[in-house]
Amino acid sequence: MGACTGRSVLVTGGAKGIGAALVRRAAADGGRVVIADLDAEAGAALAEEVGARFEYTDVTDFAQVEAAVDTAAQAHGGLDVLHLNAGLTGPSESGPAQGIPYDLDSYRRTVAVNLDGVVYGVHAALPLMRHRPGASIVVTASVAGVLFSPHTEVYTATKHAAVSFVRSLARTFAADPVTFNALCPGFVDTALIDPVREWLPHTDLGTVGNRILAPEAVADLAERVIAERGDGDAWIVSADVAPTRYPFEAEAELLERTLGAAHRGG
């Protein structure tokens, strides 16, 4: 019996990449899955493959997100698991610094997909999930959401925002059964890394590593997070690092000591 067995599951950005791996895992567990994505061809094909439903969805449009949530809830008697997975990489600040015109449309689209899409998903689903036993909202963030990532500044900012949003929601709704967690993978074998795929093996990215992770490994972590029922956690996973819960508590203790010392010194 898996974490999604017999449960209603909605995956945004579920047609390809990490999203498709999440869909396949949930369906293999016996979950009743709805795929929400812009790619109608890939989404419909995957839905047919695994016995899921497909809902055309632009996550930057709240009405479409709400419709996808309603589809899952009406088709499957509610919503138990929400994977907010849709994402874009976005523009870099290094171009304008060299005199290359900044792509404002790309910037706005990245913020809309990576942040608005998460906020809209939670806003649409929370009334259905807040008091539902075992309900789980899982956001696909990035290791860039807890560390830093050169040349992907906008992407990094949106992922930091998504992680903070998840952690804040967990505190706000701590008394309710619904849980909120973030997945923070390193480089995953999806179309998002195509622009850097060639030079990636030749870089040194420290503890994160530069090897490419299979999407299925992220789905493995998602299943674990849902099953373990943690709340407000951000889990790092890469091809070089085993799944690790980010130690926010240590940061908080350091900040408290620093502020306390500053106060005593003042």
C-alpha positions as a printed NumPy array, in Angstrom:
array([[  0.   ,   0.   ,   0.   ],
       [  1.465,   3.335,  -1.071],
       [  1.015,   6.879,   0.182],
       [ -1.589,   7.607,  -2.511],
       [ -3.487,   4.305,  -2.527],
       [ -7.203,   4.957,  -2.978],
       [ -6.702,   8.7  ,  -2.667],
       [ -7.624,  11.672,  -4.848],
       [ -4.477,  13.271,  -6.305],
       [ -3.986,  16.418,  -8.42 ],
       [ -0.634,  17.203, -10.062],
       [  0.   ,  20.58 , -11.712],
       [  2.654,  20.554, -14.409],
       [  1.971,  16.839, -14.507],
       [  2.398,  16.067, -18.201],
       [  6.187,  15.763, -18.325],
       [  9.361,  15.648, -16.253],
       [  9.013,  15.539, -12.479],
       [  5.26 ,  15.966, -12.783],
       [  4.914,  12.895, -14.985],
       [  6.99 ,  10.882, -12.5  ],
       [  4.69 ,  12.037,  -9.687],
       [  1.649,  11.043, -11.745],
       [  3.031,   7.6  , -12.587],
       [  3.964,   6.933,  -8.969],
       [  0.575,   7.995,  -7.622],
       [ -1.271,   5.969, -10.268],
       [  0.91 ,   2.91 ,  -9.645],
       [  0.045,   3.196,  -5.947],
       [ -3.637,   3.061,  -6.823],
       [ -4.273,   6.785,  -6.574],
       [ -7.069,   8.461,  -8.537],
       [ -5.127,  11.092, -10.429],
       [ -5.933,  14.299, -12.304],
       [ -3.162,  15.806, -14.445],
       [ -3.245,  19.604, -14.815],
       [ -0.992,  21.014, -17.531],
       [ -0.729,  23.331, -20.546],
       [  0.572,  20.542, -22.769],
       [ -2.662,  18.92 , -23.872],
       [ -1.011,  16.336, -26.111],
       [  1.463,  15.043, -23.526],
       [ -1.053,  15.331, -20.709],
       [ -3.765,  13.394, -22.518],
       [ -1.294,  10.7  , -23.578],
       [ -0.047,  10.24 , -20.017],
       [ -3.592,  10.172, -18.684],
       [ -4.447,   7.376, -21.101],
       [ -1.253,   5.506, -20.176],
       [ -1.897,   5.456, -16.435],
       [ -5.683,   5.646, -16.271],
       [ -5.821,   9.244, -15.048],
       [ -7.836,  12.303, -16.1  ],
       [ -6.386,  15.322, -17.891],
       [ -7.445,  18.924, -17.282],
       [ -5.982,  21.683, -19.47 ],
       [ -4.64 ,  24.199, -16.965],
       [ -2.573,  27.374, -17.037],
       [ -1.502,  27.771, -13.408],
       [ -1.189,  31.55 , -13.856],
       [ -4.972,  31.724, -14.358],
       [ -6.772,  31.29 , -11.043],
       [-10.046,  30.28 , -12.69 ],
       [ -8.303,  27.417, -14.495],
       [ -6.554,  26.281, -11.31 ],
       [ -9.859,  26.364,  -9.47 ],
       [-11.457,  24.337, -12.276],
       [ -8.735,  21.671, -12.027],
       [ -9.24 ,  21.416,  -8.268],
       [-12.997,  21.152,  -8.752],
       [-12.543,  18.437, -11.395],
       [-10.44 ,  16.325,  -9.032],
       [-12.776,  16.866,  -6.1  ],
       [-15.964,  16.114,  -8.016],
       [-14.541,  13.114,  -9.864],
       [-12.965,  11.488,  -6.833],
       [-14.99 ,  12.626,  -3.847],
       [-12.638,  15.311,  -2.568],
       [ -8.916,  16.034,  -2.745],
       [ -6.307,  14.284,  -0.604],
       [ -2.963,  15.074,  -2.248],
       [ -2.057,  18.22 ,  -4.175],
       [  1.285,  18.361,  -5.971],
       [  2.018,  21.952,  -7.023],
       [  4.751,  21.136,  -9.479],
       [  4.557,  23.52 , -12.473],
       [  7.719,  25.607, -12.917],
       [  9.984,  27.632, -15.227],
       [ 13.662,  28.61 , -15.043],
       [ 13.345,  32.285, -16.052],
       [ 15.784,  34.976, -17.205],
       [ 19.214,  35.814, -15.758],
       [ 20.51 ,  39.181, -14.595],
       [ 23.872,  38.473, -16.225],
       [ 22.533,  39.429, -19.668],
       [ 21.461,  42.998, -18.827],
       [ 24.742,  43.476, -16.97 ],
       [ 26.429,  42.907, -20.343],
       [ 24.087,  45.259, -22.175],
       [ 21.636,  42.597, -23.39 ],
       [ 17.99 ,  43.783, -23.171],
       [ 16.088,  42.267, -20.257],
       [ 13.2  ,  39.95 , -21.077],
       [ 10.426,  41.389, -18.912],
       [  7.833,  38.993, -20.292],
       [  9.99 ,  36.029, -19.276],
       [ 10.46 ,  37.535, -15.814],
       [  6.734,  38.06 , -15.294],
       [  5.876,  34.608, -16.635],
       [  8.421,  32.944, -14.33 ],
       [  7.052,  34.701, -11.252],
       [  3.495,  33.906, -12.342],
       [  4.154,  30.183, -12.83 ],
       [  6.569,  29.558,  -9.957],
       [  4.894,  31.684,  -7.286],
       [  1.378,  32.651,  -8.372],
       [  0.764,  29.073,  -9.495],
       [  1.606,  27.814,  -6.007],
       [ -0.451,  30.475,  -4.227],
       [ -3.423,  29.922,  -6.537],
       [ -3.254,  26.174,  -6.046],
       [ -3.265,  26.452,  -2.272],
       [ -6.006,  29.083,  -2.298],
       [ -8.231,  26.946,  -4.521],
       [ -7.64 ,  23.664,  -2.696],
       [ -7.329,  24.616,   0.956],
       [-11.07 ,  24.912,   1.68 ],
       [-11.417,  21.286,   0.538],
       [ -8.263,  19.993,   2.225],
       [ -7.891,  21.935,   5.465],
       [ -9.943,  19.561,   7.611],
       [ -9.457,  16.405,   5.518],
       [ -7.629,  13.669,   7.456],
       [ -4.283,  12.852,   5.877],
       [ -4.448,  15.71 ,   3.355],
       [ -1.08 ,  16.742,   1.942],
       [  0.051,  19.707,  -0.163],
       [  3.512,  19.231,  -1.665],
       [  5.294,  21.981,  -3.604],
       [  8.114,  21.241,  -6.023],
       [ 10.616,  23.972,  -5.161],
       [ 14.366,  23.548,  -5.726],
       [ 17.628,  23.355,  -3.877],
       [ 17.857,  26.941,  -5.134],
       [ 14.981,  27.643,  -2.748],
       [ 17.182,  27.149,   0.311],
       [ 20.646,  27.907,  -1.09 ],
       [ 21.77 ,  30.19 ,  -3.925],
       [ 22.053,  29.621,  -7.647],
       [ 24.128,  31.915,  -9.897],
       [ 22.676,  32.992, -13.243],
       [ 19.135,  31.945, -12.246],
       [ 18.374,  34.805,  -9.877],
       [ 14.668,  35.182, -10.645],
       [ 14.101,  31.429, -10.502],
       [ 15.969,  31.309,  -7.189],
       [ 13.905,  34.166,  -5.76 ],
       [ 10.634,  32.458,  -6.682],
       [ 11.746,  29.164,  -5.177],
       [ 12.827,  30.843,  -1.928],
       [  9.396,  32.477,  -1.841],
       [  7.669,  29.137,  -2.429],
       [  9.594,  27.462,   0.402],
       [  8.814,  30.328,   2.792],
       [  5.158,  30.188,   1.752],
       [  5.031,  26.473,   2.54 ],
       [  6.673,  26.919,   5.933],
       [  4.359,  29.793,   6.84 ],
       [  1.27 ,  27.821,   5.825],
       [  2.391,  24.927,   8.01 ],
       [  2.525,  27.248,  11.018],
       [ -0.768,  28.961,  10.2  ],
       [ -2.649,  25.671,   9.894],
       [ -0.662,  23.651,  12.429],
       [ -3.832,  22.679,  14.302],
       [ -5.446,  21.208,  11.168],
       [ -4.738,  17.779,   9.631],
       [ -3.516,  19.129,   6.273],
       [  0.277,  19.257,   5.892],
       [  2.505,  21.445,   3.714],
       [  5.979,  20.458,   2.515],
       [  8.476,  21.404,  -0.186],
       [ 10.667,  19.218,  -2.372],
       [ 14.016,  20.843,  -3.178],
       [ 15.749,  18.787,  -5.881],
       [ 19.065,  19.599,  -7.488],
       [ 19.507,  19.142, -11.235],
       [ 16.828,  16.794, -12.552],
       [ 16.72 ,  15.184, -15.979],
       [ 13.955,  17.355, -17.449],
       [ 13.668,  19.978, -20.178],
       [ 14.327,  22.723, -17.605],
       [ 18.046,  21.922, -17.549],
       [ 18.463,  21.737, -21.341],
       [ 20.119,  25.205, -21.507],
       [ 22.879,  24.072, -19.105],
       [ 23.016,  20.352, -19.828],
       [ 26.215,  20.496, -21.918],
       [ 28.374,  22.445, -19.485],
       [ 26.927,  21.027, -16.272],
       [ 29.356,  18.062, -16.015],
       [ 32.281,  20.495, -16.13 ],
       [ 31.166,  22.693, -13.239],
       [ 31.826,  22.449,  -9.512],
       [ 28.678,  23.21 ,  -7.536],
       [ 29.901,  22.172,  -4.122],
       [ 27.581,  20.226,  -1.843],
       [ 24.711,  20.226,  -4.309],
       [ 26.751,  18.379,  -6.903],
       [ 26.502,  18.552, -10.663],
       [ 25.243,  15.087, -11.564],
       [ 21.729,  14.791, -12.937],
       [ 18.948,  13.181, -10.909],
       [ 16.203,  11.027, -12.42 ],
       [ 12.668,  12.449, -11.996],
       [ 11.639,   9.163, -10.402],
       [ 13.909,   9.93 ,  -7.44 ],
       [ 11.875,  13.065,  -6.751],
       [  8.691,  10.988,  -6.922],
       [ 10.249,   8.567,  -4.409],
       [ 10.875,  11.473,  -2.048],
       [  7.358,  12.829,  -2.534],
       [  5.867,   9.484,  -1.549],
       [  8.04 ,   9.41 ,   1.568],
       [  7.09 ,  12.963,   2.551],
       [  3.371,  12.251,   2.145],
       [  3.61 ,   9.008,   4.109],
       [  5.677,  10.427,   6.978],
       [  3.289,  13.35 ,   7.557],
       [  5.926,  15.926,   8.356],
       [  4.838,  19.555,   8.196],
       [  6.639,  22.696,   7.059],
       [  9.714,  20.817,   5.886],
       [ 11.928,  21.386,   2.859],
       [ 13.637,  18.241,   1.599],
       [ 16.84 ,  18.461,  -0.454],
       [ 17.61 ,  15.659,  -2.893],
       [ 20.168,  15.396,  -5.677],
       [ 22.178,  12.742,  -7.474],
       [ 25.033,  13.508,  -5.066],
       [ 23.077,  13.995,  -1.824],
       [ 20.625,  11.572,  -0.208],
       [ 17.246,  13.065,   0.781],
       [ 17.906,  15.454,   3.644],
       [ 15.535,  17.673,   5.605],
       [ 16.897,  21.218,   5.515],
       [ 17.964,  22.261,   9.053],
       [ 15.949,  25.452,   9.487],
       [ 16.028,  24.951,  13.257],
       [ 19.809,  25.403,  13.312],
       [ 19.481,  28.664,  11.385],
       [ 16.819,  29.897,  13.799],
       [ 18.993,  29.064,  16.814],
       [ 21.949,  30.893,  15.269],
       [ 19.797,  33.934,  14.536],
       [ 18.421,  33.943,  18.066],
       [ 21.925,  33.772,  19.54 ],
       [ 23.143,  36.534,  17.23 ],
       [ 20.238,  38.853,  17.965],
       [ 20.47 ,  38.083,  21.669],
       [ 24.174,  38.924,  21.714],
       [ 23.533,  42.149,  19.809],
       [ 20.787,  43.109,  22.247],
       [ 22.967,  42.397,  25.262],
       [ 25.795,  44.355,  23.689],
       [ 23.511,  47.324,  23.075]])
